[in-house]
């Protein structure tokens, strides 16, 4: 399907929507896309270099087995805070 046909299909679907919360969510999505020239920004490359470096170091540490598994952290927190 070409892009113009897809747009028309979306418009037709919009015309039958009665749910105000759904319309509001769609409007927010379109507003977001409009602010970013129709593209979803790449959150990672938009981060400052020092933050990207920290993420890369963290991933390397996890791959080397130096991290604490999420399930263990959650279990420890539950023991500590849930009574």
C-alpha positions as CSV (number, residue, x, y, z in Angstrom):
1,X,0.0,0.0,0.0
2,X,1.4,3.4,-0.8
3,X,1.7,6.2,1.7
4,X,-1.2,8.3,0.4
5,X,-3.6,5.3,0.6
6,X,-2.4,4.5,4.1
7,X,-3.1,8.1,5.2
8,X,-6.6,7.9,3.7
9,X,-7.2,4.7,5.5
10,X,-6.1,6.3,8.8
11,X,-8.4,9.3,8.2
12,X,-11.3,7.0,7.6
13,X,-10.6,5.2,10.8
14,X,-10.3,8.5,12.7
15,X,-13.7,9.6,11.4
16,X,-15.5,6.8,13.2
17,X,-13.7,7.1,16.6
18,X,-16.0,8.3,19.4
19,X,-13.7,7.8,22.3
20,X,-12.4,11.2,23.4
21,X,-9.4,9.7,25.4
22,X,-8.3,7.8,22.3
23,X,-8.6,10.9,20.1
24,X,-6.6,12.9,22.7
25,X,-3.9,10.2,22.7
26,X,-3.7,10.3,18.9
27,X,-3.6,14.1,18.9
28,X,-0.7,13.9,21.4
29,X,1.1,11.4,19.1
30,X,0.6,13.6,16.1
31,X,1.8,16.7,18.0
32,X,4.9,14.9,19.2
33,X,5.7,13.8,15.6
34,X,5.1,17.4,14.4
35,X,7.6,18.8,16.9
36,X,10.2,16.3,15.6
37,X,9.8,16.7,11.9
38,X,7.7,13.6,11.7
39,X,10.4,11.4,13.2
40,X,10.7,9.7,16.5
41,X,14.0,11.0,18.0
42,X,16.8,8.6,18.7
43,X,16.9,8.9,22.5
44,X,20.3,7.3,22.8
45,X,22.2,9.5,20.4
46,X,20.5,12.6,21.9
47,X,22.1,11.8,25.3
48,X,25.3,13.6,26.4
49,X,28.5,11.8,25.6
50,X,29.3,11.2,29.2
51,X,25.9,9.5,29.8
52,X,26.3,7.3,26.7
53,X,29.8,6.3,28.0
54,X,28.4,5.4,31.4
55,X,25.7,3.2,29.7
56,X,28.4,1.5,27.6
57,X,30.5,0.8,30.7
58,X,27.5,-0.6,32.5
59,X,26.6,-2.9,29.6
60,X,30.2,-4.1,29.5
61,X,30.1,-4.9,33.2
62,X,26.9,-6.8,32.9
63,X,28.2,-8.8,30.0
64,X,31.3,-9.6,32.1
65,X,29.0,-11.0,34.8
66,X,29.7,-8.1,37.3
67,X,26.1,-7.1,37.7
68,X,23.4,-8.1,40.1
69,X,20.4,-9.9,38.4
70,X,17.2,-7.9,38.5
71,X,15.3,-10.7,40.3
72,X,17.9,-10.7,43.1
73,X,17.7,-7.0,43.6
74,X,13.9,-7.1,43.7
75,X,13.9,-10.0,46.2
76,X,16.4,-8.1,48.4
77,X,14.2,-5.0,48.3
78,X,11.1,-6.9,49.1
79,X,12.8,-8.5,52.1
80,X,14.0,-5.1,53.2
81,X,10.9,-2.9,52.7
82,X,7.8,-5.2,52.4
83,X,6.6,-6.4,55.8
